Amino acid sequence: MNRGAGGTQGGTGQFFIGLLMMIGGGYLLLNSIHVQSQFGFGMHLYRIPMGGERFMPITSGLVLVPFMFGIGMVFYNSKNIIGWILSIGSLAAMIFGVISSIHFSMRHMSAFDLILILVLLVGGIGLFLNSLRAFDHTENSEEKV
C-alpha cells in the first residue's frame, strides 16, 4: 500500500504545492510588514506616580544609571548580589523598553497584492492540511454500467 503525505493515502503533490504556497505567502506577508522602533535616550519608558496626577518619567537614558552602578559593583566584587541585581534588572528594563517601543505597520500595497498574498497563504494552508487527510479512491470513481 502506497503512503502519501503524513503517512496517509493523501496526495503528495498537494502536500508540496500547499507547502510552497504557504512559504511564499508567508514570506510575502512578513516582507510587507514595516517594523520601526522609537527607542531613544529621551523616550519615556516608565512613569512613577508622584501623587495625584503627577508622574515622574523614567527615560531610557535614566535606566543606564543603575546599570552603570551595578556593573561597577560587579567588577569591584563579583560576589556582590546587589550589583548583579542592579545590572540584570536594568538590562531587562532596557530590553523591555526596546520591545515595547516597536511599532508594526503594513507597507502600502494594492488590493491585488494583498489578495494574492492571502490566497497564497490561506490556500496553501488549505491544500497542505487537505493532503494530510486520508484519500478514499473509491469515493471519486464511478462504476460504469
Steps between C-alpha positions, in 0.01 A plus 500: 500500500640841399524761771474867413548814703479457876492120473151509349377413154479873424656690216873560518471756219242699699732488799792660316289752308328604823833521679648720225190723498514537881869587494454748214195668653660513845817652358309765304285584804795532738697690237223761471501579875704807590658491848621817666619584848476833674751407769727790594672647802228762553207264458278433799503129584322501834315746722514497879193653671591797722152555645190635333548533128874563514741243365879483491609369159775240483680545169705239322817696584409504869484119499874501424584661838425191715658287226827694530498474882423127478778434250744696717398300808534169312847589371608611848365184667346230279324342799301819573136397459369860491727576203369199312139595577556859381678388183257226399193699604595812303604289200159329510333842525691620193406190299135534606509869404635424153244226440209712627599792274482295178231608256374269222331629185422362155669655200278654236381241250218459253194289570627250243826457691316440829251257343785310334688472831190379686405248229852357501518480879149376582466286185836341575388421854181343361684284245763403756243388758287328234800293391537363853151348494445144384392497135233247404545396137160323484318822587604677179471208254166423347402149397435465128193296423 
